[in-house]
Amino acid sequence: MDIAVFEDVANFGPTEDGAPYTAPVYCVMAQDAKGNRWVHEMTFPGCKRYATTVEGDLIVRFEDLSKIAQARAEDLASRVRKALAAGGQINFDYWVETFPAYGSEAYREEGMVVWEKEYA
């Protein structure tokens, strides 16, 4: 089982002018030899939004937590790798199955190629 950290992007809410503010979110993914994938339910947001109203004006600030979030995700991935190396198993109660790796055996078995042709 391969364990890796990956980065996605999420909307953390509107800025003062109403525009969406996006920042990274870090997750830990497990992938088996066939290409099946699972994402750990614990995610690590790379941003925190603070909003307040001062004299009727909305004040919005975003704190960059990306380095901290990435380090926490790396720590979780490391702990999972160590547990697997020591003979442990993944407790799938804490993992959510996601799309298989592109082009993998699991990808072909699940008919993703057909889906790709129909909806891409």
C-alpha contacts under 8 A as a table, 3 or more apart, distances in Angstrom:
res1	aa1	res2	aa2	distance
1	M	30	A	6.41
1	M	31	Q	5.59
1	M	32	D	4.65
1	M	33	A	6.70
2	D	30	A	5.54
2	D	31	Q	5.12
2	D	32	D	6.36
3	I	28	V	6.97
3	I	29	M	5.71
3	I	30	A	4.57
3	I	31	Q	6.58
3	I	77	A	6.18
3	I	80	V	7.45
3	I	81	R	6.52
4	A	28	V	5.71
4	A	29	M	5.36
4	A	30	A	6.58
4	A	77	A	6.33
5	V	26	Y	6.79
5	V	27	C	5.67
5	V	28	V	4.52
5	V	29	M	6.15
5	V	73	A	6.37
5	V	74	E	6.28
5	V	77	A	6.67
6	F	26	Y	5.80
6	F	27	C	5.50
6	F	28	V	6.27
6	F	29	M	7.05
7	E	24	P	6.20
7	E	25	V	5.72
7	E	26	Y	4.63
7	E	27	C	6.41
8	D	24	P	5.56
8	D	25	V	5.20
8	D	26	Y	6.31
8	D	27	C	7.76
9	V	22	T	6.39
9	V	23	A	5.54
9	V	24	P	4.43
9	V	25	V	5.67
10	A	22	T	5.38
10	A	23	A	5.74
10	A	24	P	6.20
10	A	25	V	6.45
11	N	20	P	6.30
11	N	21	Y	5.59
11	N	22	T	4.38
11	N	23	A	6.69
12	F	20	P	7.25
12	F	21	Y	5.53
12	F	22	T	5.74
12	F	23	A	6.98
12	F	47	C	7.37
12	F	48	K	7.53
12	F	49	R	6.74
13	G	20	P	5.65
13	G	21	Y	5.71
13	G	22	T	7.77
13	G	49	R	7.53
14	P	17	D	7.37
14	P	18	G	4.78
14	P	19	A	5.13
14	P	20	P	4.48
14	P	21	Y	5.76
15	T	18	G	5.06
15	T	19	A	5.33
15	T	20	P	6.24
15	T	21	Y	6.20
15	T	60	V	6.04
15	T	61	R	7.82
16	E	19	A	7.52
16	E	58	L	6.15
16	E	59	I	6.23
16	E	60	V	5.61
23	A	45	P	7.90
23	A	46	G	6.10
23	A	47	C	6.19
24	P	45	P	6.50
24	P	46	G	5.09
24	P	47	C	7.35
24	P	66	S	6.75
25	V	43	T	6.77
25	V	44	F	5.56
25	V	45	P	4.37
25	V	46	G	5.32
25	V	66	S	7.79
25	V	69	A	7.55
26	Y	43	T	5.91
26	Y	44	F	4.99
26	Y	45	P	6.34
26	Y	46	G	7.23
26	Y	69	A	6.49
26	Y	70	Q	5.93
26	Y	73	A	6.19
27	C	39	V	6.86
27	C	40	H	6.76
27	C	42	M	7.04
27	C	43	T	5.05
27	C	44	F	6.43
27	C	73	A	6.12
28	V	39	V	5.79
28	V	40	H	5.55
28	V	42	M	7.99
28	V	43	T	7.71
28	V	73	A	6.30
28	V	74	E	7.86
28	V	76	L	7.37
28	V	77	A	6.06
29	M	37	R	6.77
29	M	38	W	5.61
29	M	39	V	4.45
29	M	40	H	6.29
30	A	37	R	5.60
30	A	38	W	5.21
30	A	39	V	6.40
30	A	40	H	7.95
31	Q	34	K	7.98
31	Q	35	G	5.83
31	Q	36	N	5.55
31	Q	37	R	4.47
31	Q	38	W	6.56
32	D	35	G	5.41
32	D	36	N	5.53
32	D	37	R	6.73
33	A	36	N	7.53
34	K	104	S	6.34
34	K	105	E	5.26
34	K	106	A	5.38
35	G	100	P	5.40
35	G	101	A	4.98
35	G	102	Y	7.96
35	G	104	S	5.20
35	G	105	E	6.28
35	G	106	A	5.29
35	G	107	Y	7.00
36	N	97	E	7.88
36	N	98	T	7.80
36	N	99	F	7.30
36	N	100	P	4.63
36	N	101	A	6.58
36	N	106	A	5.73
36	N	107	Y	7.76
37	R	97	E	5.93
37	R	98	T	5.62
37	R	99	F	6.43
37	R	100	P	5.35
37	R	101	A	6.94
38	W	95	W	5.76
38	W	96	V	5.23
38	W	97	E	4.21
38	W	98	T	5.48
39	V	95	W	5.34
39	V	96	V	5.22
39	V	97	E	6.37
39	V	98	T	6.80
40	H	43	T	7.35
40	H	94	Y	5.91
40	H	95	W	4.29
40	H	96	V	6.31
41	E	94	Y	5.63
41	E	95	W	5.43
41	E	96	V	6.51
43	T	73	A	7.59
44	F	69	A	4.97
44	F	70	Q	7.17
44	F	72	R	7.11
44	F	73	A	6.53
45	P	48	K	7.54
45	P	65	L	7.23
45	P	66	S	7.18
45	P	69	A	6.00
46	G	64	D	6.17
46	G	65	L	4.47
46	G	66	S	3.83
46	G	67	K	7.37
46	G	68	I	7.50
46	G	69	A	5.42
46	G	70	Q	7.58
47	C	62	F	6.42
47	C	63	E	5.47
47	C	64	D	4.84
47	C	65	L	4.91
47	C	66	S	6.46
48	K	62	F	5.55
48	K	63	E	5.09
48	K	64	D	6.87
48	K	65	L	7.04
49	R	60	V	7.14
49	R	61	R	5.89
49	R	62	F	4.56
49	R	63	E	6.45
50	Y	60	V	5.68
50	Y	61	R	5.13
50	Y	62	F	6.16
50	Y	63	E	7.88
51	A	58	L	6.97
51	A	59	I	5.62
51	A	60	V	4.39
51	A	61	R	6.42
52	T	58	L	5.86
52	T	59	I	5.30
52	T	60	V	6.61
53	T	56	G	5.71
53	T	57	D	5.28
53	T	58	L	4.48
53	T	59	I	5.83
54	V	57	D	5.16
54	V	58	L	6.46
54	V	59	I	6.96
64	D	67	K	7.99
65	L	68	I	5.38
65	L	69	A	5.93
66	S	69	A	5.01
66	S	70	Q	5.93
67	K	70	Q	5.23
67	K	71	A	6.15
68	I	71	A	5.14
68	I	72	R	6.22
69	A	72	R	5.16
69	A	73	A	6.26
70	Q	73	A	5.10
70	Q	74	E	6.12
71	A	74	E	5.02
71	A	75	D	6.10
72	R	75	D	4.99
72	R	76	L	6.32
73	A	76	L	5.15
73	A	77	A	6.20
74	E	77	A	5.04
74	E	78	S	6.06
75	D	78	S	5.06
75	D	79	R	6.24
76	L	79	R	5.13
76	L	80	V	6.26
77	A	80	V	5.16
77	A	81	R	6.14
78	S	81	R	5.06
78	S	82	K	6.14
79	R	82	K	5.13
79	R	83	A	6.17
80	V	83	A	5.10
80	V	84	L	6.20
80	V	90	I	7.71
81	R	84	L	5.17
81	R	85	A	6.10
82	K	85	A	5.01
82	K	86	A	6.17
83	A	86	A	5.13
83	A	87	G	6.61
83	A	88	G	5.15
83	A	89	Q	7.29
84	L	87	G	5.20
84	L	88	G	4.63
84	L	89	Q	5.81
84	L	90	I	7.42
85	A	88	G	7.04
91	N	94	Y	6.28
91	N	95	W	7.49
92	F	95	W	4.93
92	F	96	V	7.50
99	F	107	Y	7.81
100	P	104	S	7.11
100	P	106	A	5.93
100	P	107	Y	5.24
101	A	104	S	5.51
101	A	106	A	7.40
101	A	107	Y	6.24
102	Y	107	Y	6.07
103	G	107	Y	5.71
103	G	108	R	6.73
104	S	107	Y	4.94
104	S	108	R	6.42
105	E	108	R	5.24
105	E	109	E	6.11
106	A	109	E	4.94
106	A	110	E	6.02
107	Y	110	E	5.44
107	Y	111	G	6.60
107	Y	112	M	5.47
107	Y	113	V	7.14
108	R	111	G	5.34
108	R	112	M	5.99
108	R	113	V	6.11
109	E	112	M	7.62
111	G	114	V	5.34
111	G	115	W	6.42
112	M	115	W	4.85
112	M	116	E	5.89
113	V	116	E	5.03
113	V	117	K	6.33
114	V	117	K	5.21
114	V	118	E	6.31
115	W	118	E	5.17
115	W	119	Y	5.96
115	W	120	A	7.76
116	E	119	Y	5.46
116	E	120	A	5.15
117	K	120	A	5.83
